Amino acid sequence: MKNETIEKQIINWDRVSLLMKIGIIGAFINFAGDMLVGWGVRDTSLSGIEGLVSQYLTMSDRRIFWSAILGFIGAPVSGCGHVCIYKLIKPYSGKYAKLFGVGSLGLLALGGSGVHMSSLAAAFFYKYITAASPEIALASSIKFVCYFSLPLYIVFFVFWVVQTYAHIRAIAGGFSPYPRWCWVFSMPVGALLFSPINLFGNHALVNAIMVGVFTLGNIWTLGGSLLMLGKAKENWKKFSV
């Protein structure tokens, strides 16, 4: 039954390759935005949340603006690569393709224009309210995030879990032309691979990379999918003849 479904599908592999490359470019644009806003050394004299967000107080408006714009552009462009993964899963499993598609659509809608932009808006708000009224800055900023950013984060996380589950389950379960072990090219694995850099301490480069760790997971996913595309094409030919 699965082979009968596969026979009816036509995949333009050159287009898949091109869209994955465009997606990777978009992810790097997004990562550049993360690096811009993350680059800085935290004030170690401050504890708790104040210490974690202290670098935003000295960040220029221009950096915050360009970080927001790069994320706004890069995040949806990176979705081109996920469209390709969806198309490669669909001939093998409509169920997992649908789940992956729903998750990807949610990430596309809420990523750049939602989570990224609202996070930068919160940093901008914290910077200026600290200058105007330091005694209420942290409490007001936390309330701002809870009212306007946290709902987006929660919904975004739900879509991310759905997409990630469908991606790993489809590839590990053999519902794609990729070898089963290629589930390692998934966002959580990529993010975990880069996370240990945090052990190097409070340095501008380390802090910048940690801000973009999930974007690096996205680059890992798309890069691995592109790297193994030739093998996927070979497997496709075996099962679709």
Secondary structure, 3 states (H helix, E strand, C coil): CHHHHHHCCCCCHHHHHHHHHHHHHHHHHHHHHHHHHHCCCCCCCCCHHHHHCHHHHHCCHHHHHHHHHHHHHHHHHHHHHHHHHHHHHCCCCHHHHHHHHHHHHHHHHHHHHHHHHHHHHHHHHHHHHHHHCHHHHHHHHHHHHHHHHHHHHHHHHHHHHHHHHHHHHHHHCCCCCCCHHHHHCCHHHHHHHHHHHHHHCCCHHHHHHHHCHHHHHHHHHHHHHHHCHHHHHHHHHHHHC
